[in-house]
């Protein structure tokens, strides 16, 4: 057994996980909802009652760069991700109140359409990564004060924890889920070892702070590492993420505002070949339900799944001397439960723009890159989602390439 996993195996000998969410590309809602997954002979429900959860998932993308970019292809490009998630609610299992652990083992392979074809800066497909087989997550969480405070420790993917924007969750362009102005953001394909403290002093506010191994900013793949590097000179590669979330209208017109600030303390190479010792930047997000269907509008004998329309905006900034994207701005709309005969569907549109660094030594000849995306997601049967997607990318990579048109088709299967 490799040494880099010893720390995690030691933890797992004491505790196993809890309440878990779908992998970073599915809807960010509890995966154990009865209408989302198969429950043969009630087996999943029975296991859940005992605090044990297992979820295998498979995501397959077909990407087809048809116009512009670096080069096009006459056939779709294939890439996939397999994930095996394990959770055990330790309170249900052994009566240890508020204690839980979560693990996620992933395998990814396939084409690299952004890197080899379009060469866009933001990454039009958030499934794309280097080939990997890794224990992506293994963390322990302990709740305190009746759930008003919790502590999470281990190897963590921060998607769904920091900068999570609910109305942007279906969009496939990478910038909607990982702000390009945040260096070393610990998420797929490079989650990292860290500690998160989350406080909920009231229903309308959440306070969150964390400390992570930020070695990704120094071109080290933290997703392949265990805890050893976290404890070695952490001050030279530490990433701090801090965030406050404000909520309103939870029952009707849900809204959320996120204000965050991150900082990295470590040596970074500038465009001119020099180095910088620190990097910091603010970010923000706003989500608001614009309209929601009332129950009286449909036949009362039907199961009520209200249609709803929501909007979002996102923003981020960082010092242009050490980052290609000095400024980031995005926004969009999501309309869900459109066709009543379908169990679940949603239509999302979004636009995301990065403004490139003009610092001496940077290679950008254009000032910005913009991606326009339209995507439709539909649940065919329990555990199976299909999602066609279309993106128009303006100034891909900011280096004078032709505008690109990319078609995608995503299939997600959760057993």
N, C-alpha and C positions, 0 to 999 in steps of 0.2 A: 504494500500500500504506500502511495506517495506521501512524503512528509508534509506536503502543503495541505493535506486534508486531516491531519491528526487532530488539530484543534477542534474542527467541526465534529469529528467522530467522538471526541471526548465529551462535547456538549450533548450530542445525541444519546450518549449513554445515560444521561440524567433526565432528558425531556424530549418530547416529540410534539408536531404543530397543531394549529387551531383553524380559525376562520380564514379562508383563503379566497383569492380573487383569480380571475382568468389571466392568462399570460398577456404581455403588454399590448397585444393587437386586437383582443376581443373586447366586448363591452365590459366596462369596469363596473360590474355588479356582482353580488354574491353568486358563485357558480352553482351553489346547491339549491337554487330555486327549483321547485318541483316541475315547472313547465319548461325548463331549459335543458335538462338532461334526462336520459333514460334511467329508469329505476326498476330493473327486472326483478320480479317477485318481491319488490319492496326491499331488496338487498341494500341499496344505497341509503335508504331512509334508516334502516336498522343499524347500519354501520355509523351513520351520522348521529344517531341517538346515543351511541357509545363513544362518540367523539373522534371517530376515525374517518378520514376522507382521502380518497385517491382519485386522481383525474388524469388520464392520458389525453393529450390533445395533439392534433396534427394540422398544420397550416401549410397550404401549397399556393404559390403565386406563379402566374404566367404573365410575364412582362414583355411588352412589344413596343420597343422604340421605333416608331414608324417614320418620323420626319425630324430632320435637323440633329442637333447635338454633335457629338464627335463622329459617330457613325450609326447607321441603322441596321436592321436585320429583317430578313424575309420570313422569319418564323419567331414565335414567342420563346422567351427565355424562361427556364424552369428553376425555381428555388423553393426550399421547404424548411420547415422547422418542426421538430417533434419535441414535446415537453411532457414530462411526467411529474405531476405535482402531488405532494403528500402533506396531509395535515392531520394533526391529532389535537383535539381540544383536551388539554390535560385536566381541566376541571371536570369534564364529563367522565373522563377515563379513570382518574384516580382521586378526584375531589380536591385537587390543588387549585384554589380559586384564582382565576385571572391569569393562569400560566399557559403558555402555548408556544408552539414552534412550527415553522413552515420550511419546506424544502422544495426545490425545483431543479430537476435534471433536464438538460436540453441538448439536442443534437441539431446542427444546422449545416446545410450544404447547398450547392447549386451555383447558378450564374451570378455575375456581379454587374448588373445592368447599369448602375450609376457609374461605377469605376471604369468600365470598359466601353460603354456606349454613349450615354448622354453626357457624362462628366459634369453633372450639375452639382453645385456646392451643397445644397440642402439635403439631397438624397431623396428621390421621389418614392422609394419603397422602404418602409421602416422594417421590413423583414431582412433586408440585405445586410450581410456581415461577412467576415472572414469565416472559413470553415471551422466549426468548433464542436467539441464534445466536452461539456463542462457541468459541474455542479454550480448552477447559476445563483442559487439562493439557499441559505441555511441559517435561519435566524430564530432567536428566542424572543418572546414578548411577554412582559409581565404588566398587568393592569393594577392600578392603585386607586383608592378613593372612589370606589364604585364606578370605575371606568373613566373618571375625569382626568386621569393621568396614566400614561403608559410609557414603558421603556422597551425599546427594541434593540437587540444586540446580535451581530453576526454578519454574514454576507448577504447584502440587501440590494434589490433592484428598486430604485426610488420612484419608478413610474407608478402613479396612483397615490403617492405620498406627497411629493413636491411637484409643483407647477401643473397639477392635474386639472384639465379643463374638460368638464363632462360633455359639452356640446361639440367638442372637437375630436372625440374618442374614435369615431369611425373613419376619419380622414387618414389616408395612408402615407402622405408625404411626411418625412421624418420630423420636420420642424414643428409640426403641431403637437408632438408629444415630447420632443427634446429640443428646448430652445437653443439655437445655434450660438447664442452669446454666452452660454454657461459652459465654462471649460471643465472638462473631466466629470460631467454629469454622470453619476453612477447608475447606469441603466443598460439594458441590452444593447450591444453584446458584451458590455464591460461593467457589470455590477461590481460592487466593491465592499470590502469589510468596513463596517461603521457602526455608529451608535445614534439612535434617534430618540429624542424625548418629545412627547406629544402631550399637550395640556388642553383641556376643554373646560375653562372656568365658567362658561355659560353656553346656552344653545346657539347663540349668534356669533360666537368667536372661537377659533382654535389657534393656539400658539405652538409653533414647532421649531425645534433647533436640532442640529446634528453635527457630527464630525465623521469624516470619511477619509479613506486612503484615496488621494487624488492623483495617483501616479499615471492615470490615463493622459493627463495633460503633458506628461513627459514621455509619451509614446510607449508606455508599458501596459500590456493588456491585463488589467486587474481581474477580468472575468475568468482567467485561467489560474489565478492565485488563491491561496488560502490566507490565513491570518498573519503569517510570519512577517510580511513586509509592513503590515499595519503597525507592528511594534518596533520596527527598526527605523529610527530617526524620523518619526512621524512629522515632526516640525518642518522637515524639508519637502514634504509632499502632502500636506494636510489640506483637505477641502472642507469648508464650513458652509452649510446651507441653513438659512434661517427664513422663516415664513410666518405670516399671520393671515388667517382666513376669516372673512366676515360673511355671515349668511343672513338671508331674510326670505320670507315667504315660502318656507319649506312645504307647506301643505297645498299651496296653490301656485303662485307665480314665483317659483324658486329663483333665487339670485345668489351669486357669490362673487366676492372680490378678493383677489390674492395680491398681497404685497410681499416681495421677497428680496433678500440680499445674500449674495454668495461671496466667498473669498477663498483664494488659493495662495498658500505660502510655500513657494518653491521656485527654483530657477527655471525660467522659460526663455526660449530663444526668440529674439526679435527678428523682423524681416531683414534688417540690415546686418544680421550676423552677431549682434550683441546679445546681452541677456538682461532679463528683468527678474526681480526677486519676488514680486507679488502681482496678483491680478484680482480685481474685485468688480462687481457690477450689480445693478438693481434689475428686477424684473417684475412684471405685473400681469394680471389676467382678470377679465371681467366676464361673467356669464349671467344671462337673464332669460327666463321664460317670457316670451312675447304673447303667446296665446295657448290656451289649453281647452280642449273640448269638455263640455259638461255632459253628465250622464243622461239628462233628459233629451239630448239630441239623437239618441239611438234607441233601438228596440230594447226594452228592459229585460227581455228574456235572453239576450245575448250576454256573453261574458264581456264586461266593460274594460276595454283597453283604450283609454282616451288618446286621441291625436293631440300632438303638441308641437309647437314651434319655438325653438330657442336660438339665441344668438350669443356669440362670444367674440372677444378681442384679446390679443396677447401682445406683449411688448418686452423688449430687453435691450440692454446696452452694455458694452465692454470697451476697454481701452484698445484702440485700433493698432497700437504698436505690437501687440502680442496675439491678436486674433484677426482672422480673415473677415469675420462678420462683426462690424463695429456696432451695428444697430439692426434690430429685428422687429418687424411689425406684421401681425396676422389678424385675420378675422373671418367670420363665416356664420352660416345658419345650419340648423338641423331640424328636419321635420320628420317625426316618428309616428308609427302606427297609421299609415296612410290608407292602405287597402285593407278593409276589414276582414276579407276572406283569408288573408294571410295571418299567421299566428303572430308574426312580428316583422316589421320592415321599417326602413328609415332612409331618407334622402338627405345627403349632406353636401354643401358647397363651401369652399374656403379659398382664401387667397393669402399667401405668405410671401413676404419680401425681406431679403437681407440686403443691407447697404454695406458694400465692401470697404475694407481698409484702403486708404490712399497713402499710407505710411511709406516712406522710402524703402525700396527693396521688395515691396509686394508686387505680384505679377498681374494684378487685375487691371484690365483695360476698360472695363465697364464699371459703372458706379453701383449697380444693383443687379440682383436676380429675383425674379418673381415667378411663383408657381401658382397657377389657377387649377383647382381640382373640383371635380364633381363625382360623387360616388353614391351607389345605391346598394344597401345591404338588406338581404331577405333571409329569414329562417325558413328553410324548406321543410325540415322535420326536426324533431328534438335532437339537439346536439349538432346540427348541420347548418352552417351559414354559407351563403354564396354572395360574392360582392364584386360586380363590375366597377371599374374605376377609369376615369379619363383625366389626364393632366396636360396642360399647356404650359411650357416652361420658357420664360423670356430671359434672354441673356444667360444661358446655362453656363455656370462656372465663372462668369464675368470675364472671359478671355476671348471674346469676339466670335464665339460659335453661333451658328444659326439657331433660332428658336426651335424648340423641340416639342413634338407631340408624342405622348406615351399612353398606350392602352394597357390596363391591367385586369386580371381576373383572379380573385382570391377565393379559395375554398378552405373553410375551417370546420374540422370535425372533432367533437369532444365526446368521448365515450362515457 
